[in-house]
Amino acid sequence: MKIAVASSDGTTVSHHFGRSACFIVYEIQDNKITKKESRPNRQTAFAQGECREGVSHAHDRASGHADVIEVLKDCQAILCQGMGWRAVEELSAHGIQPLIIEEYTEADKAVEAYLRGEIKSTGACCSHHDGGPGMG
């Protein structure tokens, strides 16, 4: 099993999935971390320069989140502190469970808590998103 954590610095959980610099991917065997790797985020709109001051963030690109889903396709879950509803829906549709968490800031500790069954998703999206279908 593999669990990904969106991170802005390779150590902590990112405040926003799409604004992360990388994804730390943890390989899990027998409920223990056996390996971790960092995958750079070159796929999201932010990484491509579309989410800057004065630049529209309309998600009208034809590919949606397909590029980032391709990078994370071998992961069963992604942990972060915020994510837009479209990303939540698209990741879920591809079998990647998005978990919006608040309790943990260190990536390693967040994954360990996930393995202990202590991670509960807030289900909340980021405040800069409109909430989308089913996101209240």
N, C-alpha and C positions, 0 to 999 in steps of 0.2 A: 504494500500500500504506500502511496505517496500523498503527503500533505504539503500544500504551498502556503507561504506567508508573504503577503505584499509588504515590501519594506522600502523605505527611502534611504536607508544607510547600510543595509546588509546585516543589521543587528536587531532593530526594533520593528514593531508592527506599524505599518503605514496608516496614517489617518484617512487615506483615500486610496482605494484599489487602483484607479486609473492614473494617479499621480505618483505612484511608487517608482523608484529607480530600478528596482529588481524584484524578482520573486525568489524567495529562499525555498527550495524544494527539499523536504525531508523524506528519506526513505525509512519505512517502518517495517520491522520484522519482530514477531513475538511481542508486540506492543512496546517496543523500544526503538529509539532513533538509532539507526545503524550507519546512516550516511546523510550528508546534506550538501547541496550545491546551490550556487547562485545563478539565476538566469536573468540577464538584463531585460528591462522593459523597453523595448523599441516599438511596441505594438499599439499601445493605447493612444488616444487622441492627444493626451497631455505630452506623452513622449515624442509625438510627432509635431509638437509645437502648436496644437490647435486650442489649447486651454490656457491662454495667457490673457493678461489684462487687455481688454479691447478686442479680443478675438472670439468669435462666436463658437459656442459649444453645443451645436444643435444635433449631433449624432446622426447627420444625414448622409454619412459616407455609406456607400453601397455595401461594404464588408461588415458593418456593425462591429461586433467584437470577435469576429472569426479569427483574426490574426492572433489575438491573445489567447483565445481558446485553443488554438493549435499549439501554442507554447505550453499550455497547462493540461493538455488532453490526457496525460498519464497520471494526473492527480485526482484524488477522490474528493478533496475539499480545499478551499482557499480561505484563509483567515485575514481579516483586515478590520479597520475601525470605521470604515464607511465605503459605500458603493452605491452607484446609481441603480435605479430599478431595472433599466434595460440590461445592464451587466448581470444583475441577479437572475433575471429571467433566462438570458442566453446561457450563462454558466450552468444553471439548473437543468436546462433542456439538454445539455451535453453531458449530464451525469456528474458535474462538479458542484459539490455543495458549498455555496457561499455562506460564510459565517461572519456576521458583523458583530465584533466583540468590543467591549469597553474595558474589561478588567485587567488585561495583560498588555504590557508595552514591550517586553522583551520577547522576541520571536521564539527562542528556545523554550522559555517558560510557558508561552501560549500553547505550543505544540504538546508539551508534557501535560498540561492541563486538559487538552483535547483528548489525549490518550487515556487519561484518568476518568474521562466522561464528565468533566467539570465545565466545559465550554457550552454556554447557552447563547445562541444568536439573539441579538436584540431585534433583528428583523428590520431595523431602521435603515433608511437610506441617508445620504448626505443632505445637509440643509440646502445646498445649491441646486439640488434636483427637485423636480416638481412632485415627486411622490409616486407617480405612475399608477398603473392598474393594481389594485389590491395592496397598495403600500400606504393607504390611509392618508 
